[in-house]
Amino acid sequence: MNVTIPEGEDRVQIADTIKNLGLQGDYLASSKSFKGFDPNKYGAKNPKSLEGFLFPATYELDPGASVDQLVSEQLQAFQQNIAGVDMSYAKSKNLTVYDVLTIASMIDKEVQIPSERPLVAAVIYNRLHRGMPLQIDATTRFQFHNYTGDITQSQLESPSPFNTRINAGLTPTPIGNPGLDSIKAAARPAKVNYLYYVLNGDNSGHHCFTASGDEFNQLVAAYNSGHATPNCQS
């Protein structure tokens, strides 16, 4: 049988995706660690799970296979794919492979239009360089497993290290399991000076990008009023 893991899903979402496929075992338990796979090799410091390493793809498994087999194949696919990614630029910025996976996981949660991946990556790099909080709400959604509802004020004010509204720097772990295109974008962002992005109000999935705080506020106001922003930078 074919098991398809969508790009960007975290472990909880993957467990939900496969729950009715007849795989034997507990995916969340199996994906905490795996014999023979060392996350520390990629710059992770004894993480509590394999979040970020569980490569999204379509896997062919025997009927009644175990979740261990799926995890094993995901980790093999990760190792094969990561070997082909040029990490030289990220390393020049003192980022580890694990850091790149963390950035890539944010990109997968934020981006609907593939061409925007390197632009969102650039915003993250630029904010990290300036010591600015990333202010990516997807990190809070990950913390509370709140993927569809509104984020509450108490969630936005949580002191958790996954709250990038108030904490500068990257989250302690990836917030999902990124696909190859997002990993490549996270390893080599676009060369732009953008510090902000806002969804365009035209329901296209496109974002508007800017380096100006004032223009950002105008874009937010336009989005909140339900107006599309014509000719916004992207």
ZADO-1210 file (C-alpha; in nm, 4 decimals, padded with zeros to 6 digits):
<atoms>
<atom x="00.0000" y="00.0000" z="00.0000" code="MET" pos="1"/>
<atom x="00.1073" y="00.3582" z="-00.0567" code="ASN" pos="2"/>
<atom x="00.1405" y="00.5912" z="00.2422" code="VAL" pos="3"/>
<atom x="00.1649" y="00.9603" z="00.1537" code="THR" pos="4"/>
<atom x="00.3055" y="01.2029" z="00.4104" code="ILE" pos="5"/>
<atom x="00.2368" y="01.5657" z="00.3061" code="PRO" pos="6"/>
<atom x="00.5161" y="01.8214" z="00.3274" code="GLU" pos="7"/>
<atom x="00.5296" y="02.0194" z="00.6490" code="GLY" pos="8"/>
<atom x="00.3190" y="01.7975" z="00.8729" code="GLU" pos="9"/>
<atom x="00.4435" y="01.7534" z="01.2285" code="ASP" pos="10"/>
<atom x="00.4463" y="01.4213" z="01.4131" code="ARG" pos="11"/>
<atom x="00.0974" y="01.4684" z="01.5573" code="VAL" pos="12"/>
<atom x="-00.0422" y="01.5491" z="01.2140" code="GLN" pos="13"/>
<atom x="00.1379" y="01.2534" z="01.0548" code="ILE" pos="14"/>
<atom x="-00.0034" y="01.0211" z="01.3210" code="ALA" pos="15"/>
<atom x="-00.3494" y="01.1513" z="01.2314" code="ASP" pos="16"/>
<atom x="-00.2813" y="01.1117" z="00.8573" code="THR" pos="17"/>
<atom x="-00.1930" y="00.7431" z="00.8929" code="ILE" pos="18"/>
<atom x="-00.4284" y="00.6434" z="01.1746" code="LYS" pos="19"/>
<atom x="-00.6763" y="00.4596" z="00.9519" code="ASN" pos="20"/>
<atom x="-00.4245" y="00.2848" z="00.7263" code="LEU" pos="21"/>
<atom x="-00.3839" y="-00.0256" z="00.9389" code="GLY" pos="22"/>
<atom x="-00.0191" y="00.0276" z="01.0343" code="LEU" pos="23"/>
<atom x="00.0823" y="-00.1557" z="01.3486" code="GLN" pos="24"/>
<atom x="00.2119" y="00.0386" z="01.6477" code="GLY" pos="25"/>
<atom x="00.2211" y="00.3927" z="01.7880" code="ASP" pos="26"/>
<atom x="00.3698" y="00.6447" z="01.5435" code="TYR" pos="27"/>
<atom x="00.4330" y="00.9111" z="01.8080" code="LEU" pos="28"/>
<atom x="00.6249" y="00.6619" z="02.0218" code="ALA" pos="29"/>
<atom x="00.8201" y="00.5227" z="01.7267" code="SER" pos="30"/>
<atom x="00.9211" y="00.8686" z="01.6036" code="SER" pos="31"/>
<atom x="01.0749" y="00.9838" z="01.9315" code="LYS" pos="32"/>
<atom x="01.4054" y="00.8140" z="01.8508" code="SER" pos="33"/>
<atom x="01.5257" y="00.5383" z="01.6229" code="PHE" pos="34"/>
<atom x="01.8085" y="00.2915" z="01.6599" code="LYS" pos="35"/>
<atom x="02.0964" y="00.3785" z="01.4297" code="GLY" pos="36"/>
<atom x="01.9846" y="00.7355" z="01.3592" code="PHE" pos="37"/>
<atom x="02.1686" y="01.0113" z="01.5450" code="ASP" pos="38"/>
<atom x="02.0046" y="01.3580" z="01.5310" code="PRO" pos="39"/>
<atom x="02.3094" y="01.5072" z="01.7027" code="ASN" pos="40"/>
<atom x="02.5054" y="01.4455" z="01.3824" code="LYS" pos="41"/>
<atom x="02.3008" y="01.7251" z="01.2256" code="TYR" pos="42"/>
<atom x="02.3403" y="01.9740" z="01.5074" code="GLY" pos="43"/>
<atom x="02.0431" y="01.8720" z="01.7188" code="ALA" pos="44"/>
<atom x="02.1288" y="01.8530" z="02.0866" code="LYS" pos="45"/>
<atom x="01.9567" y="01.5436" z="02.2204" code="ASN" pos="46"/>
<atom x="01.6099" y="01.6393" z="02.0931" code="PRO" pos="47"/>
<atom x="01.3017" y="01.4858" z="02.2532" code="LYS" pos="48"/>
<atom x="01.1830" y="01.3540" z="01.9177" code="SER" pos="49"/>
<atom x="01.2725" y="01.3143" z="01.5506" code="LEU" pos="50"/>
<atom x="01.0598" y="01.6142" z="01.4510" code="GLU" pos="51"/>
<atom x="01.2117" y="01.7610" z="01.1351" code="GLY" pos="52"/>
<atom x="01.3805" y="01.4395" z="01.0186" code="PHE" pos="53"/>
<atom x="01.0670" y="01.2456" z="00.9156" code="LEU" pos="54"/>
<atom x="01.0875" y="01.3105" z="00.5443" code="PHE" pos="55"/>
<atom x="00.7558" y="01.3699" z="00.3646" code="PRO" pos="56"/>
<atom x="00.7000" y="01.1522" z="00.0576" code="ALA" pos="57"/>
<atom x="00.4942" y="00.8579" z="-00.0650" code="THR" pos="58"/>
<atom x="00.6143" y="00.5266" z="00.0744" code="TYR" pos="59"/>
<atom x="00.5198" y="00.1779" z="-00.0414" code="GLU" pos="60"/>
<atom x="00.4646" y="-00.0481" z="00.2556" code="LEU" pos="61"/>
<atom x="00.3341" y="-00.4010" z="00.2898" code="ASP" pos="62"/>
<atom x="-00.0232" y="-00.4301" z="00.4240" code="PRO" pos="63"/>
<atom x="-00.0080" y="-00.4549" z="00.8015" code="GLY" pos="64"/>
<atom x="00.3410" y="-00.3053" z="00.8160" code="ALA" pos="65"/>
<atom x="00.4544" y="-00.1411" z="01.1373" code="SER" pos="66"/>
<atom x="00.4972" y="00.2291" z="01.2025" code="VAL" pos="67"/>
<atom x="00.8619" y="00.1454" z="01.2729" code="ASP" pos="68"/>
<atom x="00.9001" y="00.0537" z="00.9056" code="GLN" pos="69"/>
<atom x="00.7507" y="00.3882" z="00.7995" code="LEU" pos="70"/>
<atom x="00.9798" y="00.5818" z="01.0349" code="VAL" pos="71"/>
<atom x="01.2795" y="00.3855" z="00.9092" code="SER" pos="72"/>
<atom x="01.1976" y="00.4686" z="00.5472" code="GLU" pos="73"/>
<atom x="01.1366" y="00.8351" z="00.6300" code="GLN" pos="74"/>
<atom x="01.4765" y="00.8609" z="00.7965" code="LEU" pos="75"/>
<atom x="01.6484" y="00.6882" z="00.5044" code="GLN" pos="76"/>
<atom x="01.4790" y="00.9271" z="00.2627" code="ALA" pos="77"/>
<atom x="01.5880" y="01.2211" z="00.4769" code="PHE" pos="78"/>
<atom x="01.9502" y="01.1081" z="00.4727" code="GLN" pos="79"/>
<atom x="01.9432" y="01.0573" z="00.0955" code="GLN" pos="80"/>
<atom x="01.7851" y="01.3978" z="00.0283" code="ASN" pos="81"/>
<atom x="01.9825" y="01.6054" z="00.2769" code="ILE" pos="82"/>
<atom x="02.3082" y="01.4755" z="00.1284" code="ALA" pos="83"/>
<atom x="02.2291" y="01.6648" z="-00.1920" code="GLY" pos="84"/>
<atom x="02.1588" y="02.0024" z="-00.0294" code="VAL" pos="85"/>
<atom x="02.4329" y="02.2676" z="-00.0377" code="ASP" pos="86"/>
<atom x="02.4623" y="02.3882" z="00.3223" code="MET" pos="87"/>
<atom x="02.7603" y="02.6176" z="00.2655" code="SER" pos="88"/>
<atom x="02.5678" y="02.9469" z="00.2882" code="TYR" pos="89"/>
<atom x="02.3812" y="02.8435" z="00.6023" code="ALA" pos="90"/>
<atom x="02.7063" y="02.7290" z="00.7622" code="LYS" pos="91"/>
<atom x="02.8637" y="03.0668" z="00.6782" code="SER" pos="92"/>
<atom x="02.5888" y="03.2169" z="00.8976" code="LYS" pos="93"/>
<atom x="02.6718" y="02.9724" z="01.1786" code="ASN" pos="94"/>
<atom x="02.3565" y="02.7697" z="01.1216" code="LEU" pos="95"/>
<atom x="02.3518" y="02.3926" z="01.1613" code="THR" pos="96"/>
<atom x="02.1587" y="02.1481" z="00.9448" code="VAL" pos="97"/>
<atom x="01.9098" y="02.1269" z="01.2337" code="TYR" pos="98"/>
<atom x="01.8697" y="02.5048" z="01.2229" code="ASP" pos="99"/>
<atom x="01.8035" y="02.4810" z="00.8487" code="VAL" pos="100"/>
<atom x="01.5403" y="02.2127" z="00.9120" code="LEU" pos="101"/>
<atom x="01.3788" y="02.4382" z="01.1708" code="THR" pos="102"/>
<atom x="01.3656" y="02.7298" z="00.9253" code="ILE" pos="103"/>
<atom x="01.2392" y="02.4983" z="00.6509" code="ALA" pos="104"/>
<atom x="00.9611" y="02.3695" z="00.8762" code="SER" pos="105"/>
<atom x="00.8436" y="02.7278" z="00.9269" code="MET" pos="106"/>
<atom x="00.8532" y="02.7903" z="00.5519" code="ILE" pos="107"/>
<atom x="00.6368" y="02.4847" z="00.4865" code="ASP" pos="108"/>
<atom x="00.3787" y="02.6094" z="00.7375" code="LYS" pos="109"/>
<atom x="00.3771" y="02.9657" z="00.6032" code="GLU" pos="110"/>
<atom x="00.4057" y="02.9365" z="00.2247" code="VAL" pos="111"/>
<atom x="00.1356" y="02.8373" z="-00.0231" code="GLN" pos="112"/>
<atom x="00.3079" y="02.9702" z="-00.3380" code="ILE" pos="113"/>
<atom x="00.6313" y="02.7760" z="-00.4116" code="PRO" pos="114"/>
<atom x="00.8198" y="03.0804" z="-00.5474" code="SER" pos="115"/>
<atom x="00.7857" y="03.2509" z="-00.2087" code="GLU" pos="116"/>
<atom x="00.9904" y="02.9939" z="-00.0182" code="ARG" pos="117"/>
<atom x="01.3284" y="03.1704" z="-00.0674" code="PRO" pos="118"/>
<atom x="01.1647" y="03.5063" z="00.0185" code="LEU" pos="119"/>
<atom x="01.0224" y="03.3853" z="00.3490" code="VAL" pos="120"/>
<atom x="01.3598" y="03.2239" z="00.4194" code="ALA" pos="121"/>
<atom x="01.5234" y="03.5630" z="00.3607" code="ALA" pos="122"/>
<atom x="01.2870" y="03.7322" z="00.6069" code="VAL" pos="123"/>
<atom x="01.3780" y="03.4725" z="00.8702" code="ILE" pos="124"/>
<atom x="01.7534" y="03.5126" z="00.8080" code="TYR" pos="125"/>
<atom x="01.7279" y="03.8925" z="00.8133" code="ASN" pos="126"/>
<atom x="01.5336" y="03.8920" z="01.1387" code="ARG" pos="127"/>
<atom x="01.7740" y="03.6463" z="01.3005" code="LEU" pos="128"/>
<atom x="02.0653" y="03.8686" z="01.1954" code="HIS" pos="129"/>
<atom x="01.9030" y="04.1731" z="01.3566" code="ARG" pos="130"/>
<atom x="01.7945" y="03.9905" z="01.6703" code="GLY" pos="131"/>
<atom x="01.4275" y="04.0524" z="01.5896" code="MET" pos="132"/>
<atom x="01.1624" y="03.8027" z="01.6998" code="PRO" pos="133"/>
<atom x="01.0448" y="03.6016" z="01.3994" code="LEU" pos="134"/>
<atom x="00.6776" y="03.6566" z="01.4928" code="GLN" pos="135"/>
<atom x="00.5619" y="03.3463" z="01.3065" code="ILE" pos="136"/>
<atom x="00.2294" y="03.2320" z="01.4487" code="ASP" pos="137"/>
<atom x="00.2757" y="02.8809" z="01.3088" code="ALA" pos="138"/>
<atom x="00.5233" y="02.8165" z="01.5909" code="THR" pos="139"/>
<atom x="00.2519" y="02.8876" z="01.8478" code="THR" pos="140"/>
<atom x="00.0071" y="02.6701" z="01.6552" code="ARG" pos="141"/>
<atom x="00.2621" y="02.3879" z="01.6775" code="PHE" pos="142"/>
<atom x="00.3032" y="02.4324" z="02.0504" code="GLN" pos="143"/>
<atom x="-00.0697" y="02.4073" z="02.1164" code="PHE" pos="144"/>
<atom x="-00.1556" y="02.1718" z="01.8263" code="HIS" pos="145"/>
<atom x="-00.3977" y="02.4430" z="01.7159" code="ASN" pos="146"/>
<atom x="-00.3937" y="02.4158" z="01.3369" code="TYR" pos="147"/>
<atom x="-00.7314" y="02.5519" z="01.2356" code="THR" pos="148"/>
<atom x="-00.8876" y="02.7697" z="01.5037" code="GLY" pos="149"/>
<atom x="-00.8037" y="03.1270" z="01.5977" code="ASP" pos="150"/>
<atom x="-00.4970" y="03.1675" z="01.8172" code="ILE" pos="151"/>
<atom x="-00.6099" y="03.2910" z="02.1565" code="THR" pos="152"/>
<atom x="-00.4587" y="03.5860" z="02.3378" code="GLN" pos="153"/>
<atom x="-00.3336" y="03.3595" z="02.6163" code="SER" pos="154"/>
<atom x="-00.1586" y="03.1412" z="02.3569" code="GLN" pos="155"/>
<atom x="00.0035" y="03.4473" z="02.1991" code="LEU" pos="156"/>
<atom x="00.1287" y="03.5524" z="02.5441" code="GLU" pos="157"/>
<atom x="00.2644" y="03.2102" z="02.6369" code="SER" pos="158"/>
<atom x="00.6251" y="03.2269" z="02.7683" code="PRO" pos="159"/>
<atom x="00.7109" y="02.9093" z="02.5763" code="SER" pos="160"/>
<atom x="01.0313" y="02.9108" z="02.3665" code="PRO" pos="161"/>
<atom x="00.8029" y="02.8210" z="02.0742" code="PHE" pos="162"/>
<atom x="00.6387" y="03.1627" z="02.1013" code="ASN" pos="163"/>
<atom x="00.8290" y="03.3589" z="01.8367" code="THR" pos="164"/>
<atom x="00.6137" y="03.6662" z="01.8964" code="ARG" pos="165"/>
<atom x="00.8094" y="03.7376" z="02.2134" code="ILE" pos="166"/>
<atom x="01.1260" y="03.5279" z="02.1845" code="ASN" pos="167"/>
<atom x="01.4046" y="03.6093" z="01.9399" code="ALA" pos="168"/>
<atom x="01.5877" y="03.3269" z="01.7650" code="GLY" pos="169"/>
<atom x="01.4749" y="02.9905" z="01.6372" code="LEU" pos="170"/>
<atom x="01.2429" y="02.7499" z="01.8134" code="THR" pos="171"/>
<atom x="01.4063" y="02.4636" z="02.0079" code="PRO" pos="172"/>
<atom x="01.3017" y="02.2125" z="01.7410" code="THR" pos="173"/>
<atom x="01.1495" y="02.2147" z="01.3934" code="PRO" pos="174"/>
<atom x="00.7710" y="02.2640" z="01.3919" code="ILE" pos="175"/>
<atom x="00.7122" y="02.0019" z="01.1238" code="GLY" pos="176"/>
<atom x="00.8886" y="01.7831" z="00.8729" code="ASN" pos="177"/>
<atom x="00.9880" y="01.9913" z="00.5719" code="PRO" pos="178"/>
<atom x="01.0087" y="01.8855" z="00.2102" code="GLY" pos="179"/>
<atom x="01.3162" y="01.9184" z="-00.0066" code="LEU" pos="180"/>
<atom x="01.2183" y="02.2490" z="-00.1709" code="ASP" pos="181"/>
<atom x="01.1738" y="02.4213" z="00.1641" code="SER" pos="182"/>
<atom x="01.5008" y="02.2745" z="00.2921" code="ILE" pos="183"/>
<atom x="01.6818" y="02.4115" z="-00.0131" code="LYS" pos="184"/>
<atom x="01.5229" y="02.7540" z="00.0372" code="ALA" pos="185"/>
<atom x="01.6162" y="02.7518" z="00.4040" code="ALA" pos="186"/>
<atom x="01.9748" y="02.6619" z="00.3152" code="ALA" pos="187"/>
<atom x="02.0042" y="02.9415" z="00.0570" code="ARG" pos="188"/>
<atom x="01.7508" y="03.2253" z="00.0925" code="PRO" pos="189"/>
<atom x="01.6841" y="03.4949" z="-00.1641" code="ALA" pos="190"/>
<atom x="01.9155" y="03.7967" z="-00.1552" code="LYS" pos="191"/>
<atom x="01.6593" y="04.0578" z="-00.0510" code="VAL" pos="192"/>
<atom x="01.6312" y="04.2953" z="00.2445" code="ASN" pos="193"/>
<atom x="01.2724" y="04.2093" z="00.3420" code="TYR" pos="194"/>
<atom x="01.1863" y="04.1982" z="00.7116" code="LEU" pos="195"/>
<atom x="00.8100" y="04.1535" z="00.6896" code="TYR" pos="196"/>
<atom x="00.5460" y="03.9707" z="00.4927" code="TYR" pos="197"/>
<atom x="00.1675" y="03.9773" z="00.5019" code="VAL" pos="198"/>
<atom x="-00.0883" y="03.7708" z="00.3153" code="LEU" pos="199"/>
<atom x="-00.2398" y="03.9629" z="00.0284" code="ASN" pos="200"/>
<atom x="-00.6114" y="04.0078" z="00.0794" code="GLY" pos="201"/>
<atom x="-00.7007" y="03.8640" z="-00.2602" code="ASP" pos="202"/>
<atom x="-00.7277" y="03.5023" z="-00.1356" code="ASN" pos="203"/>
<atom x="-00.4553" y="03.3972" z="-00.3797" code="SER" pos="204"/>
<atom x="-00.2202" y="03.2661" z="-00.1120" code="GLY" pos="205"/>
<atom x="00.0391" y="03.5253" z="-00.2160" code="HIS" pos="206"/>
<atom x="00.2230" y="03.7353" z="00.0410" code="HIS" pos="207"/>
<atom x="00.3341" y="04.0956" z="00.0171" code="CYS" pos="208"/>
<atom x="00.6949" y="04.1550" z="00.1279" code="PHE" pos="209"/>
<atom x="00.8605" y="04.4714" z="00.2538" code="THR" pos="210"/>
<atom x="01.1636" y="04.5987" z="00.4442" code="ALA" pos="211"/>
<atom x="00.9657" y="04.8934" z="00.5846" code="SER" pos="212"/>
<atom x="00.7835" y="04.8808" z="00.9159" code="GLY" pos="213"/>
<atom x="00.5505" y="05.1591" z="00.8035" code="ASP" pos="214"/>
<atom x="00.4634" y="04.9780" z="00.4825" code="GLU" pos="215"/>
<atom x="00.4114" y="04.6588" z="00.6810" code="PHE" pos="216"/>
<atom x="00.1562" y="04.8360" z="00.9001" code="ASN" pos="217"/>
<atom x="-00.0229" y="04.9609" z="00.5885" code="GLN" pos="218"/>
<atom x="-00.0274" y="04.6093" z="00.4427" code="LEU" pos="219"/>
<atom x="-00.1683" y="04.4683" z="00.7681" code="VAL" pos="220"/>
<atom x="-00.4379" y="04.7350" z="00.7713" code="ALA" pos="221"/>
<atom x="-00.5295" y="04.6539" z="00.4114" code="ALA" pos="222"/>
<atom x="-00.5431" y="04.2822" z="00.4869" code="TYR" pos="223"/>
<atom x="-00.7553" y="04.3338" z="00.7998" code="ASN" pos="224"/>
<atom x="-00.9998" y="04.5489" z="00.6020" code="SER" pos="225"/>
<atom x="-01.0364" y="04.2738" z="00.3438" code="GLY" pos="226"/>
<atom x="-00.8707" y="04.4672" z="00.0629" code="HIS" pos="227"/>
<atom x="-00.6234" y="04.3207" z="-00.1831" code="ALA" pos="228"/>
<atom x="-00.2956" y="04.5044" z="-00.2253" code="THR" pos="229"/>
<atom x="-00.2254" y="04.5564" z="-00.5951" code="PRO" pos="230"/>
<atom x="00.1346" y="04.5500" z="-00.7150" code="ASN" pos="231"/>
<atom x="00.2757" y="04.4474" z="-00.3777" code="CYS" pos="232"/>
<atom x="00.6338" y="04.3217" z="-00.3817" code="GLN" pos="233"/>
<atom x="00.6767" y="03.9482" z="-00.3970" code="SER" pos="234"/>
</atoms>
